């Protein structure tokens, strides 16, 4: 049996679509756990109504504690041999779990990952190829995830994965924090014995929704939640004897922090602008790992140059990048158009 855990909080416009997509699965041996995390709209009532129609559905109503706590509640009561997560404002394709269970059994896998469709108001992005990739070497799937490549889109999200229950033993999500998947997924992927990536978009992820965490842009939560989550992830990767995952993580972390520095400097929020010192201090500590970080096979020369420039002067780095955006890039684009 698969236990499907759905965290629900004030999404009455979307939750029926989500539940209906789970009920429509061709794989029928499901336990559907709807965790109502203190909704103040009709979301909880909608969940109760569905529970009255299908015995596979169980509803838990709890005080609002956030997505991590809701998922933890679901994991604590899940009875399935496998566990999966679905966000209540998304939905899944009818053959998602049939396809994932098939691959878990065929390859003896304790983790199966699928691609997802990215749903925008005006378009749907689906890069599926239908190929299947099996990972049997230690940390191989973790490294691929950390590379963050579109070709094999493993991602650190919890919702595009089917977990063997034993893989989640003694694991939990942080409570009251955003970006709860970041360190969690790194730990799970590092423990995976056999992982399978199915390059078929079986999960439908809504990229733009009013009120969504992912649509908040830069706020103080970037510094109280996002950066700490990535630093927790880094601290965990440092404990692994094999340093390849750590170096790949650091490369992408530095790259994102450099981008974030410019965004923070241009932010209309005074409190956010003050946080540029936080970014400078973190990047200063990363300089000691420069050689290892930029020796990874995905490292681009331009990113190496940016980091060196920032190390000399954050102001110089910002000035050059603004100059590049205003003059150099448009000039190159015009030359390409003429060709």
C-alpha positions in Angstrom: 0.0 0.0 0.0 1.0 3.6 -0.7 0.3 6.2 2.0 -0.3 9.5 0.2 0.2 12.5 2.5 -1.5 15.8 1.6 -0.9 18.9 3.7 -4.0 21.2 3.5 -4.1 24.8 4.5 -6.6 27.4 3.2 -6.8 26.0 -0.3 -10.5 25.4 -0.8 -10.3 26.5 -4.5 -7.7 23.8 -5.2 -8.1 20.9 -2.8 -10.9 19.1 -4.6 -8.9 18.9 -7.8 -6.0 17.5 -5.8 -8.0 14.8 -4.0 -9.9 13.9 -7.2 -6.5 13.3 -9.0 -5.4 10.9 -6.2 -8.8 9.0 -6.2 -8.4 8.7 -10.0 -5.1 6.7 -9.7 -5.0 3.5 -11.7 -3.1 2.1 -8.7 -5.9 1.6 -6.2 -4.1 0.3 -3.0 -3.8 3.7 -1.4 -4.2 5.2 2.0 -4.9 9.0 1.6 -4.0 11.1 4.6 -5.4 14.6 4.4 -3.7 16.7 7.1 -5.8 19.9 7.7 -3.2 22.2 9.3 -5.7 24.6 11.0 -7.4 25.9 7.9 -9.7 28.9 8.5 -11.6 28.5 5.2 -13.7 25.5 4.1 -10.7 23.3 3.2 -11.2 21.0 6.3 -14.9 20.6 5.6 -14.1 19.6 2.0 -11.7 17.0 3.2 -14.3 15.6 5.6 -16.8 15.3 2.8 -14.4 13.3 0.7 -13.6 11.0 3.7 -17.4 10.2 3.9 -17.3 9.1 0.3 -14.1 6.9 0.2 -12.9 4.7 3.0 -9.3 5.1 1.9 -9.3 8.7 3.0 -8.4 9.7 6.6 -8.5 13.3 7.8 -6.6 14.8 10.6 -7.4 18.3 11.9 -4.6 20.0 13.8 -3.6 23.4 15.0 -1.7 25.4 12.4 2.0 24.6 12.5 3.1 24.8 8.9 3.8 22.4 6.1 6.6 20.6 7.8 4.5 19.7 10.8 1.6 18.6 8.7 3.8 16.2 6.7 5.3 14.9 10.0 1.8 14.1 11.3 1.1 12.2 8.1 4.4 10.2 8.4 3.7 9.3 12.0 0.4 7.6 11.1 1.2 6.2 7.6 0.7 2.5 7.3 1.8 2.0 3.7 4.9 0.2 2.5 5.6 3.3 0.4 5.0 7.0 1.3 4.3 9.9 -1.1 3.6 13.6 -0.6 1.3 15.8 -2.7 0.9 19.5 -2.2 -2.8 20.4 -1.9 -2.8 23.0 -4.6 -1.2 20.6 -7.2 -2.5 17.4 -8.8 -1.1 14.2 -10.2 -1.5 12.2 -13.4 -3.7 9.0 -13.3 -0.8 6.6 -13.7 1.7 8.3 -11.4 1.8 5.7 -8.6 1.3 2.7 -10.9 4.4 3.8 -12.9 6.5 4.5 -9.8 5.6 1.2 -8.0 6.3 -0.7 -11.2 9.9 0.8 -11.3 10.4 0.3 -7.6 9.6 -3.4 -7.9 11.4 -3.9 -11.2 14.7 -2.4 -9.9 14.5 -3.1 -6.2 14.5 0.6 -5.5 13.9 2.3 -2.2 13.3 5.7 -4.0 11.6 6.5 -7.3 11.5 10.0 -8.7 9.5 11.4 -11.6 9.7 14.6 -13.7 7.0 17.2 -13.1 5.0 19.5 -15.4 5.4 23.2 -14.6 1.9 24.8 -14.8 1.8 28.5 -15.6 -1.3 30.6 -16.3 -0.4 30.8 -20.0 1.6 27.6 -20.7 2.7 24.2 -19.5 6.4 23.1 -19.5 7.0 19.4 -19.9 10.5 18.1 -20.8 9.6 14.4 -20.6 11.6 11.9 -22.6 10.1 8.7 -21.0 13.6 7.3 -20.3 14.4 5.6 -17.0 17.7 6.0 -15.2 18.8 3.7 -12.4 21.3 4.7 -9.7 23.0 1.9 -7.8 26.3 3.6 -6.7 26.3 5.4 -3.3 25.5 9.1 -3.5 25.1 9.0 -7.3 21.5 10.1 -7.2 22.3 12.8 -4.6 25.0 14.3 -6.8 22.7 14.3 -9.8 20.1 16.1 -7.8 22.6 18.7 -6.6 23.7 19.4 -10.1 20.2 20.8 -10.7 20.2 19.9 -14.5 17.1 20.1 -16.5 18.0 16.9 -18.4 17.5 14.8 -15.3 15.3 16.8 -13.0 15.4 15.0 -9.7 14.9 18.2 -7.5 15.0 18.6 -3.8 11.2 18.7 -3.5 9.4 16.0 -1.5 6.4 15.7 -3.8 7.8 14.1 -7.0 9.1 11.0 -5.1 7.9 7.6 -3.9 9.8 6.6 -0.7 10.1 3.1 0.8 8.8 3.6 4.3 12.1 2.5 6.0 13.9 5.2 4.1 12.0 7.8 6.2 12.5 6.2 9.6 13.9 8.7 12.1 13.4 11.5 9.6 11.2 14.6 9.9 10.7 18.0 8.4 11.5 21.2 10.2 8.5 22.8 11.9 7.5 26.4 11.3 10.1 26.9 8.5 9.8 27.5 4.8 12.1 25.6 2.4 11.5 22.5 4.5 12.6 20.1 1.7 16.1 21.4 1.4 18.1 19.5 4.0 15.5 16.7 4.3 15.9 15.6 0.6 19.7 15.7 0.9 19.6 13.3 3.8 17.2 11.0 2.1 19.1 10.9 -1.2 22.3 10.2 0.7 20.7 7.1 2.3 19.2 5.8 -0.9 20.5 2.3 -1.9 18.9 2.1 -5.3 17.2 5.1 -6.9 15.2 5.3 -10.1 14.5 8.4 -12.1 11.5 8.1 -14.5 11.6 11.0 -17.0 7.9 11.2 -17.4 6.0 14.3 -16.0 3.6 12.5 -13.7 3.2 15.4 -11.2 1.5 18.7 -12.1 3.2 21.5 -10.2 1.4 24.9 -10.1 4.2 27.5 -10.4 2.1 30.7 -10.0 -0.6 30.9 -7.3 -1.6 33.8 -5.2 -0.3 33.3 -1.6 2.2 30.6 -2.6 5.5 30.6 -0.8 7.3 30.3 -4.1 5.8 33.6 -5.3 6.9 35.7 -2.4 10.1 37.0 -3.9 12.9 38.2 -1.6 11.5 38.8 1.9 13.1 38.5 5.4 12.2 34.8 5.2 14.9 34.5 2.6 17.4 35.2 5.5 15.5 33.5 8.4 14.6 30.3 6.5 16.1 29.9 3.0 19.8 30.7 3.8 19.7 28.7 7.1 18.1 25.7 5.2 21.0 25.7 2.7 23.5 26.1 5.5 21.9 23.1 7.4 22.2 21.2 4.1 25.8 22.1 3.8 26.6 21.1 7.4 25.0 17.7 6.7 27.0 17.2 3.4 30.2 18.0 5.3 29.6 14.9 7.4 29.8 12.6 4.3 33.2 11.1 3.7 32.8 11.7 -0.1 33.2 15.4 -0.6 31.7 15.5 -4.2 28.2 16.3 -3.1 29.5 19.1 -0.8 31.4 20.8 -3.6 28.5 20.6 -6.0 26.3 22.1 -3.4 28.7 24.9 -2.6 29.0 25.8 -6.3 25.3 26.3 -6.7 25.0 28.0 -3.3 27.6 30.6 -4.2 26.1 31.1 -7.6 22.7 31.8 -6.0 24.1 34.1 -3.3 25.9 36.2 -5.9 22.6 36.6 -7.7 20.8 37.3 -4.4 23.3 40.0 -3.5 22.3 42.1 -6.6 18.6 41.5 -5.9 19.0 42.6 -2.3 20.9 45.7 -3.2 18.0 46.7 -5.5 15.2 45.8 -3.1 12.7 48.5 -2.2 12.5 47.0 1.3 14.9 48.8 3.6 15.2 45.8 6.0 16.0 43.4 3.1 18.7 45.8 1.8 20.4 45.6 5.2 20.9 41.9 4.7 23.6 42.4 2.0 26.1 42.2 4.9 24.8 38.7 5.6 25.5 37.6 2.1 29.0 39.2 2.1 29.9 37.4 5.3 28.7 34.0 4.0 30.6 34.4 0.7 33.7 35.4 2.7 33.6 32.0 4.5 33.1 30.2 1.1 36.3 31.7 -0.3 38.4 29.2 1.7 36.8 26.4 -0.4 37.3 28.2 -3.7 39.5 25.6 -5.4 37.4 22.6 -4.5 34.1 24.4 -5.2 35.0 25.6 -8.7 36.7 22.3 -9.7 33.4 20.5 -10.1 32.6 19.3 -13.6 29.6 21.6 -13.9 31.5 24.8 -12.9 31.4 27.6 -15.5 34.4 29.9 -16.0 32.1 32.9 -15.8 30.9 31.9 -12.3 34.5 31.5 -11.2 35.3 35.0 -12.4 32.2 36.5 -10.7 33.3 34.9 -7.4 36.8 36.2 -7.7 35.5 39.7 -8.5 33.2 39.7 -5.6 36.0 38.6 -3.3 38.0 41.7 -4.4 35.0 44.0 -4.0 31.3 43.5 -3.8 30.7 47.0 -5.1 33.0 46.3 -8.1 31.1 43.1 -8.8 27.7 44.8 -8.7 28.9 47.6 -10.9 30.3 45.3 -13.5 27.2 43.0 -13.6 25.0 46.1 -14.1 27.2 47.3 -16.9 27.1 43.9 -18.4 23.3 43.8 -18.3 22.9 47.3 -19.7 25.5 47.3 -22.5 27.5 44.1 -23.1 24.6 41.6 -23.3 22.4 43.9 -25.6 25.4 44.4 -27.9 26.0 40.7 -28.2 22.3 40.1 -28.9 22.3 42.6 -31.6 25.4 41.0 -33.2 23.7 37.6 -33.1 20.5 39.0 -34.7 22.6 40.4 -37.6 24.2 37.0 -38.2 
